[in-house]
Amino acid sequence: MGGSEKFVLLGKVVGVHGVRGELKLESYTEPRTQIFRYKPWRMRSAGGETVIEGGGRGRAQGKGIVAELPGVSDRDAAAALVGTEIWVARSALPKAKPGEYYWTDLEGLEVVTGEGTTLGRVSHLIATGANDVLVVRDAERERLIPFLVGRFVTEVDLDGGRITVDWDVDF
């Protein structure tokens, strides 16, 4: 995925459905069928990357979703895609609402305390169910900081590339 454009992981092929090449997907969008609104899909696996210009089509079924992709017309072709990740360009996603952030926009930001001490950069985030957690790394250590705006996170400055936190440097 070349260039400077960022891409966002929106889902993954987790199985096959039936014999006509339909795929079972795990979607990271909310609601889960929202994944079909974003195009094009970049299907990424160990074997490389394929761009599906029109994206996929599909429906909710049970707790998951079932999708059809162009050129995938039988169970064997579908089975070959199990484990493939579905990525889209960050620019294809709508603007985040005030106070909401896409994880990809937070990754790489510098994390500092209110006193100006640098704790490191956001490596990635973890969903815990209760709240998301920033994984902040520097050369020596890794810190897990709950992403609770107003409690531990005092400011998110996307343009300035910085997150200010109320956090003890020794913790």
GINOR-V638318 format. One record per run of one state. SS is the DSSP state (@ for helix, = for strand, . for the rest). FROM is the first residue (numbers start at 1). TO is the last residue. If there is no record, write none. Layout:
# GINOR-V638318
ss={SS:SS}
from={FROM:FROM}
to={TO:TO}
This chain:
# GINOR-V638318
ss={.:=:.:=:.:@:.:=:.:=:.:=:.:=:.:@:.:=:@:.:@:.:=:.:=:.:=:.:=:.:=:.:=:.:=:.}
from={1:7:18:22:28:32:38:41:46:48:53:57:62:64:69:75:80:85:90:93:103:107:110:114:118:128:132:138:142:147:149:150:153:158:162:166}
to={6:17:21:27:31:37:40:45:47:52:56:61:63:68:74:79:84:89:92:102:106:109:113:117:127:131:137:141:146:148:149:152:157:161:165:171}
